[in-house]
Amino acid sequence: MNNEQLTVIARIKAKADKIEETKEMLLGLIGPTRQEAGCINYDLHVHQEDPSLFVFYENWTSKEALDKHLEMPYLVAAGERGEELLDEPVEITLWNPIG
């Protein structure tokens, strides 16, 4: 599995009074992340009916590339703002393509 492409879905739920601040913080992660080695795509989405709900849809060349991403200072700093901005912990699921 370590050398296989990996898809990540990260679900983020902002506090009702922190939606715009959360959105701006998440948008700020896109540029630097897309420049990382191993990043195939890193796309942010917002729910059609609930503006406090965001999803990152990501593809990485390997688990190792994802692990390096998770250690990036800008991502660590964003994670440290979780208690301030988020209504619940970030839900991250990992997927492997099969078709």
C-alpha positions in Angstrom: 0.0 0.0 0.0 2.8 2.4 0.7 3.8 2.9 -2.9 0.2 3.1 -4.2 -1.8 6.2 -5.1 -3.8 7.3 -2.1 -7.1 9.3 -2.1 -7.9 11.4 1.0 -11.2 12.8 2.0 -11.0 15.3 4.8 -14.3 16.6 6.2 -14.2 19.9 8.1 -17.1 21.4 10.1 -16.7 25.1 11.0 -18.3 26.7 14.0 -21.4 28.8 12.9 -19.7 32.1 13.7 -16.3 31.1 12.2 -17.4 30.0 8.7 -15.6 32.7 6.7 -12.5 32.6 8.9 -12.3 28.8 8.4 -12.9 29.1 4.7 -10.0 31.6 4.3 -7.7 29.4 6.4 -8.6 26.4 4.2 -8.2 28.3 1.0 -4.7 29.4 2.2 -3.6 25.7 2.3 -4.3 25.0 -1.3 -1.4 26.8 -3.0 1.5 25.5 -0.9 0.0 22.0 -0.7 -0.3 21.8 -4.5 3.4 22.5 -4.7 4.4 19.6 -2.5 6.1 16.6 -4.0 3.6 13.7 -4.4 0.5 15.9 -4.5 -1.7 15.0 -7.5 -4.6 17.2 -6.6 -5.9 19.0 -3.6 -9.4 20.4 -4.1 -11.6 22.2 -1.5 -15.4 21.9 -1.7 -18.2 23.4 0.3 -21.6 21.7 0.9 -24.4 23.1 -1.3 -26.8 23.6 1.6 -24.5 23.9 4.7 -21.8 26.6 4.2 -20.1 25.4 7.4 -19.2 22.0 5.9 -16.1 21.7 3.8 -14.4 18.7 2.2 -10.9 18.4 0.8 -10.6 15.8 -2.0 -7.0 14.9 -2.3 -4.9 12.4 -4.3 -1.3 11.6 -3.4 1.3 9.4 -5.1 1.9 7.5 -1.9 1.3 7.2 1.8 4.8 8.6 2.4 3.9 11.8 0.4 0.8 12.2 2.5 2.7 11.7 5.7 5.2 14.4 4.7 2.2 16.7 3.9 0.8 16.2 7.4 4.1 17.4 8.9 4.2 20.7 6.9 4.4 23.7 9.2 1.4 25.5 7.5 -0.8 22.4 8.0 0.3 21.9 11.6 -0.5 25.6 12.3 -3.9 25.2 10.7 -4.5 22.1 12.9 -3.7 24.1 16.0 -6.5 26.5 15.2 -9.0 23.6 15.2 -10.4 24.3 18.7 -10.9 28.0 17.8 -12.6 27.5 14.4 -14.1 24.0 14.2 -17.3 22.6 15.6 -15.9 19.0 15.6 -12.7 17.2 14.9 -11.6 16.9 11.3 -12.7 13.5 9.8 -10.0 12.0 7.5 -10.6 8.9 5.5 -8.1 7.1 3.2 -9.0 5.4 0.0 -7.3 3.3 -2.7 -8.4 3.5 -6.3 -9.6 0.1 -7.7 -10.8 0.9 -11.1 
